[in-house]
Amino acid sequence: MAKKEQSAESRKTDTRAANKETSVVQQGVNSFDKGESGEVSVEQKLANLYKLQLMLSEIDKIKTLRGELPFEVQDLEDEVAGLQTRIHNFQLDIKDLDTAIGQQRIKITDANTLTTKYQEQLDNVRNNREFENLSKEIEYQGLEVELAEKRIREFTSESKVLAEEIQKCKKMYEERQADLKSKKEELDEIISETKIQEEQMREKAKQLETSIEPRLLAAFKRIRKSARNGLGVVYIQRDACGGCFNKIPPQRQLDIKLRKKIIVCEHCGRIIIDPALAGVE
């Protein structure tokens, strides 16, 4: 329980920290020029892509804050549904066993009735052959009673085991329901704290996407999707790609700083810009 409370508190702290980070990033995004009407230069295209990258990275951070909670909630919902189904099936099995026990008791009653009838007929037998036949019938009905009683014991034992399983499942069901309620409340709280922020970022990202030509935007999204950390645009860091950290040749660094064409990393395929364009000294 203490671990759950600690985890919840940790997520709340992360949420507040992310809100501060988003404010800082937003100030950085707003520091870029909005671009002019007419043909967009390569430099402006790169700037727009980097602004979009910043926004999408912030949305990724918001999702990260939720962590594994959505998956935990889904797993718990599946487990609760599974327990309900298991309990229902066990209850149906017990009903079937009760029906089977009832049928065996009817067999015992019928066998006892026939035994009584045959015993009365023994008093009026006319020969040994009839006596032997009636004796065999009485013996057979006795065996039927024994078999029915044996099956009743077996069915009763099975029913008892199933009843115990139902109690275990019900106890587990109550525990999982409590866990699910707690996780849902935690997830709802995080979502409520970040929902407006996420919606605002998504709206701004959509608006910015309209200023980027479709082919370039599609390429950026494809790069970003294949990148492990979701970065489609990175800047040079210590003469290396900011995504895969492989060294970039001096001439290629110069081409990147000139901002005359869009250049991608030869190793990871990410779009590379110079630090100044990213607002980094």
C-alpha positions as CSV (number, residue, x, y, z in Angstrom):
1,M,0.0,0.0,0.0
2,A,2.9,2.3,0.9
3,K,4.5,1.6,-2.5
4,K,1.2,2.5,-4.3
5,E,0.9,5.8,-2.4
6,Q,4.6,6.6,-3.1
7,S,4.1,5.8,-6.8
8,A,1.0,8.0,-7.0
9,E,2.9,10.9,-5.2
10,S,5.8,10.4,-7.6
11,R,3.6,10.7,-10.6
12,K,2.0,13.9,-9.2
13,T,5.4,15.4,-8.7
14,D,6.4,14.5,-12.3
15,T,3.2,16.1,-13.6
16,R,3.9,19.4,-11.8
17,A,7.5,19.3,-13.1
18,A,6.3,18.6,-16.6
19,N,4.0,21.6,-16.5
20,K,7.0,23.9,-15.6
21,E,9.1,22.3,-18.4
22,T,6.3,22.9,-20.9
23,S,6.1,26.5,-20.0
24,V,9.9,26.9,-20.6
25,V,9.7,25.0,-23.9
26,Q,6.7,27.1,-25.0
27,Q,8.7,30.2,-24.5
28,G,11.4,28.7,-26.6
29,V,8.9,27.9,-29.3
30,N,7.5,31.4,-29.3
31,S,11.0,32.9,-29.7
32,F,11.1,31.7,-33.3
33,D,10.0,34.1,-36.1
34,K,6.6,33.2,-37.5
35,G,7.7,33.3,-41.1
36,E,6.5,35.4,-44.0
37,S,4.0,34.8,-46.7
38,G,5.2,33.5,-50.0
39,E,7.8,30.9,-50.5
40,V,9.3,29.5,-47.4
41,S,13.1,29.2,-47.2
42,V,14.9,26.1,-46.1
43,E,15.9,27.8,-42.9
44,Q,12.2,28.6,-42.1
45,K,11.3,25.0,-43.0
46,L,13.9,23.7,-40.6
47,A,12.8,26.1,-37.9
48,N,9.2,25.1,-38.3
49,L,10.1,21.4,-38.1
50,Y,12.1,22.0,-34.9
51,K,9.2,23.9,-33.4
52,L,6.9,21.0,-34.3
53,Q,9.4,18.6,-32.8
54,L,9.4,20.6,-29.5
55,M,5.7,20.4,-29.3
56,L,5.4,16.7,-30.1
57,S,8.2,16.0,-27.6
58,E,6.2,17.8,-24.9
59,I,3.1,15.7,-25.8
60,D,5.3,12.6,-25.5
61,K,6.4,13.7,-22.0
62,I,2.8,14.1,-21.0
63,K,2.1,10.5,-22.1
64,T,5.2,9.4,-20.3
65,L,3.9,10.9,-17.1
66,R,1.0,8.5,-17.3
67,G,3.6,5.8,-17.6
68,E,2.2,2.3,-17.4
69,L,-1.0,3.3,-15.7
70,P,-3.3,3.0,-18.8
71,F,-1.9,-0.5,-19.4
72,E,-2.2,-1.4,-15.7
73,V,-5.8,-0.2,-15.8
74,Q,-6.5,-2.3,-18.9
75,D,-4.9,-5.4,-17.4
76,L,-6.9,-5.0,-14.2
77,E,-10.1,-4.6,-16.2
78,D,-9.3,-7.7,-18.2
79,E,-8.5,-9.6,-15.0
80,V,-11.7,-8.5,-13.3
81,A,-13.8,-9.5,-16.3
82,G,-11.9,-12.8,-16.4
83,L,-12.7,-13.4,-12.7
84,Q,-16.4,-12.6,-13.3
85,T,-16.5,-15.2,-16.1
86,R,-14.7,-17.8,-14.0
87,I,-17.2,-17.3,-11.1
88,H,-20.1,-17.5,-13.5
89,N,-18.8,-20.7,-15.1
90,F,-18.1,-22.3,-11.7
91,Q,-21.7,-21.5,-10.6
92,L,-23.0,-23.1,-13.8
93,D,-20.9,-26.2,-13.0
94,I,-22.3,-26.4,-9.5
95,K,-25.8,-26.2,-10.9
96,D,-25.0,-29.1,-13.3
97,L,-23.6,-31.1,-10.4
98,D,-26.7,-30.4,-8.3
99,T,-28.9,-31.6,-11.2
100,A,-26.7,-34.7,-11.6
101,I,-27.0,-35.4,-7.8
102,G,-30.8,-35.1,-8.1
103,Q,-30.8,-37.6,-11.0
104,Q,-28.7,-40.1,-8.9
105,R,-31.1,-39.8,-6.0
106,I,-34.0,-40.5,-8.3
107,K,-32.2,-43.7,-9.5
108,I,-31.7,-44.7,-5.8
109,T,-35.4,-44.2,-5.2
110,D,-36.4,-46.2,-8.3
111,A,-33.9,-49.0,-7.4
112,N,-35.3,-49.2,-3.8
113,T,-38.8,-49.4,-5.1
114,L,-37.9,-52.2,-7.5
115,T,-36.0,-54.0,-4.7
116,T,-39.1,-53.9,-2.5
117,K,-41.3,-55.2,-5.4
118,Y,-38.9,-58.1,-6.1
119,Q,-38.6,-59.0,-2.5
120,E,-42.4,-59.2,-2.2
121,Q,-42.4,-61.4,-5.3
122,L,-39.9,-63.8,-3.7
123,D,-42.7,-65.0,-1.4
124,N,-44.7,-66.2,-4.3
125,V,-42.1,-67.9,-6.5
126,R,-43.1,-71.2,-8.0
127,N,-39.6,-72.6,-8.8
128,N,-35.9,-72.1,-8.4
129,R,-35.5,-70.4,-11.7
130,E,-37.8,-67.5,-10.7
131,F,-36.1,-67.3,-7.4
132,E,-32.7,-66.9,-9.0
133,N,-33.9,-64.3,-11.5
134,L,-35.5,-62.2,-8.7
135,S,-32.4,-62.6,-6.5
136,K,-30.3,-61.4,-9.4
137,E,-32.6,-58.4,-10.0
138,I,-32.4,-57.5,-6.3
139,E,-28.6,-57.8,-6.3
140,Y,-28.5,-55.6,-9.5
141,Q,-30.7,-52.9,-8.0
142,G,-28.4,-53.0,-4.9
143,L,-25.4,-52.4,-7.1
144,E,-27.3,-49.5,-8.8
145,V,-27.9,-47.9,-5.4
146,E,-24.2,-48.3,-4.5
147,L,-23.1,-46.8,-7.8
148,A,-25.5,-43.9,-7.5
149,E,-24.4,-43.2,-3.9
150,K,-20.7,-43.3,-5.1
151,R,-21.5,-40.8,-7.8
152,I,-23.4,-38.6,-5.4
153,R,-20.3,-38.5,-3.1
154,E,-18.1,-37.6,-6.1
155,F,-20.4,-34.9,-7.3
156,T,-20.8,-33.5,-3.8
157,S,-17.0,-33.4,-3.4
158,E,-16.6,-31.7,-6.8
159,S,-19.3,-29.2,-5.9
160,K,-17.5,-28.4,-2.6
161,V,-14.2,-27.8,-4.4
162,L,-16.0,-25.5,-6.9
163,A,-17.6,-23.6,-4.0
164,E,-14.2,-23.1,-2.4
165,E,-12.8,-21.8,-5.8
166,I,-15.8,-19.4,-6.1
167,Q,-15.0,-18.0,-2.7
168,K,-11.3,-17.6,-3.6
169,C,-12.3,-15.9,-6.9
170,K,-14.7,-13.6,-5.2
171,K,-12.1,-12.5,-2.7
172,M,-9.6,-12.0,-5.5
173,Y,-12.3,-10.1,-7.5
174,E,-12.9,-7.7,-4.6
175,E,-9.2,-7.1,-4.3
176,R,-8.7,-6.4,-8.0
177,Q,-11.8,-4.2,-8.0
178,A,-10.2,-2.1,-5.2
179,D,-6.9,-1.9,-7.1
180,L,-8.8,-1.0,-10.3
181,K,-10.7,1.8,-8.6
182,S,-7.4,3.2,-7.1
183,K,-5.6,3.0,-10.4
184,K,-8.5,4.6,-12.3
185,E,-8.6,7.5,-9.8
186,E,-4.9,8.0,-10.1
187,L,-5.1,7.9,-13.9
188,D,-8.1,10.3,-14.0
189,E,-6.3,12.7,-11.8
190,I,-3.2,12.8,-14.0
191,I,-5.3,13.1,-17.1
192,S,-7.3,15.9,-15.7
193,E,-4.1,17.8,-14.8
194,T,-2.6,17.4,-18.2
195,K,-5.6,17.2,-20.5
196,I,-6.0,20.9,-21.2
197,Q,-2.2,21.3,-21.6
198,E,-2.1,18.3,-24.0
199,E,-5.1,19.6,-26.1
200,Q,-3.5,23.0,-26.4
201,M,-0.2,21.5,-27.5
202,R,-2.0,19.3,-30.1
203,E,-3.9,22.2,-31.5
204,K,-0.8,24.3,-31.9
205,A,1.0,21.3,-33.5
206,K,-1.8,20.9,-36.0
207,Q,-1.7,24.6,-36.9
208,L,2.1,24.4,-37.3
209,E,1.7,21.4,-39.5
210,T,-0.3,23.4,-42.0
211,S,2.8,25.6,-42.6
212,I,5.0,22.6,-43.5
213,E,4.8,21.1,-47.0
214,P,3.1,17.7,-47.0
215,R,6.0,15.6,-48.3
216,L,8.4,17.1,-45.8
217,L,5.9,16.6,-43.0
218,A,5.3,13.0,-44.0
219,A,9.1,12.4,-44.1
220,F,9.5,14.0,-40.6
221,K,6.7,11.8,-39.1
222,R,8.2,8.7,-40.7
223,I,11.6,9.5,-39.2
224,R,10.1,10.3,-35.8
225,K,8.1,7.1,-35.8
226,S,11.1,5.0,-36.4
227,A,13.3,6.9,-33.9
228,R,13.4,5.2,-30.5
229,N,13.1,8.5,-28.6
230,G,10.7,10.1,-31.0
231,L,13.2,12.7,-32.2
232,G,12.9,13.4,-35.9
233,V,14.9,16.7,-35.8
234,V,18.1,17.1,-33.8
235,Y,20.9,19.6,-33.6
236,I,24.6,19.1,-33.6
237,Q,26.1,18.3,-30.2
238,R,29.9,18.2,-29.8
239,D,30.4,17.7,-33.6
240,A,28.0,14.7,-33.5
241,C,24.4,14.0,-34.4
242,G,22.2,14.8,-31.4
243,G,20.2,11.6,-32.1
244,C,22.7,8.8,-32.5
245,F,25.8,10.7,-31.5
246,N,27.9,9.6,-34.5
247,K,30.5,12.1,-35.6
248,I,29.6,14.5,-38.4
249,P,32.4,15.5,-40.9
250,P,33.4,19.2,-40.8
251,Q,32.2,19.9,-44.3
252,R,28.8,18.4,-43.6
253,Q,28.7,20.5,-40.4
254,L,29.3,23.6,-42.5
255,D,26.5,22.7,-44.9
256,I,24.2,22.3,-42.0
257,K,25.1,25.7,-40.6
258,L,24.5,27.3,-44.0
259,R,20.8,26.2,-43.8
260,K,20.6,25.9,-47.6
261,K,19.3,22.4,-47.8
262,I,17.8,19.8,-45.5
263,I,20.4,17.3,-44.4
264,V,19.8,14.0,-42.6
265,C,22.2,11.9,-40.6
266,E,24.0,9.2,-42.5
267,H,23.6,6.8,-39.6
268,C,20.2,7.3,-38.1
269,G,18.3,9.2,-40.8
270,R,17.3,12.1,-38.5
271,I,17.1,15.7,-39.8
272,I,20.0,17.7,-38.4
273,I,20.1,21.4,-37.8
274,D,22.7,23.7,-36.3
275,P,22.5,24.6,-32.6
276,A,21.9,28.3,-33.3
277,L,18.7,27.5,-35.2
278,A,17.6,25.4,-32.2
279,G,18.2,28.4,-29.9
280,V,21.2,26.6,-28.2
281,E,24.5,28.4,-27.7
